[in-house]
Amino acid sequence: MDLLTLCCLILTVGCAVSGKTIASVEVNDENADSYESLNAVLNKLDQYERRIEALERERVSGQAARAPADYNNHQRQAIYQDAIHKLQKRADSLPRIQAFSAALSHEKLTNLHSGSTIIYNTALTNEGGVYSNTTGIFTAAVSGIYVFHFTTMVEPYTVESVELVRDGHNLARSYVTAMGESRTVSASALVVKEIRQGEQVWVRTFTSSQHGTGVVHGNGYTTFSGWIIAYTLNK
């Protein structure tokens, strides 16, 4: 029975009861059963009415209980959207490409001393302008995981030890010798390393008097390359 039908029934029965009362119906043996039946109906209707009131209170209470959850969901959604916006803004500010490749195009470098920087004078690729072919130094425009590769070729009957450094600290070393050889010899090394924004990476001879004979062969055979494979946040 829906709420509207039940209310109509309550009003109908109420009016009937009121009419009997105004007429001062006498309760005797003949109508006693009818009176008791009417009381039973009224009691039942009263129970229904109390039940309806209870259900209405539960409905209102349920709406009030759900309100904080709805608010929390809305708040979480707003925080999520804000985080997405910040990450997108951060991604948009990052250079799309960080890569370089340079070669020593001169015939050779001579008179290299301890700790001399190998300057690869020809930039074959320099996306983002991260490599200087006048200093031989790579400067990280953004923090990230980088790959570096360098190859060194020496002249016949010479030897040289070189190292890849980050802000002057060793990352990798390479030793190449052509002693007793009548031909050029080369050696290579590859490094994967996290580099922070502003840090510099370059190749130099060992900082030792025993670095070698101080001669490196060029003609494009001695090279230095680097590229980013993943961006990282500054720490």
Secondary structure, 3 states (H helix, E strand, C coil): CCHHHHHHHHHHHHHHHHHHHHCCCCCCCCCHHHHHHHHHHHHHHHHHHHHHHHHHHHHHHHHHHHHHHHHHHHHHHHHHHHHHHHHHHHHHHCCCCCEEEEECCCCEECCCCCCCECCCCEEEEEECCCECCCCCCEECCCCEEEEEEEEEEECCCCEEEEEEEECCEEEEEEEEECCCCCCCEEEEEEEEEEECCCCEEEEEECCCCCCECCCEECCCCCEEEEEEEEECCCC
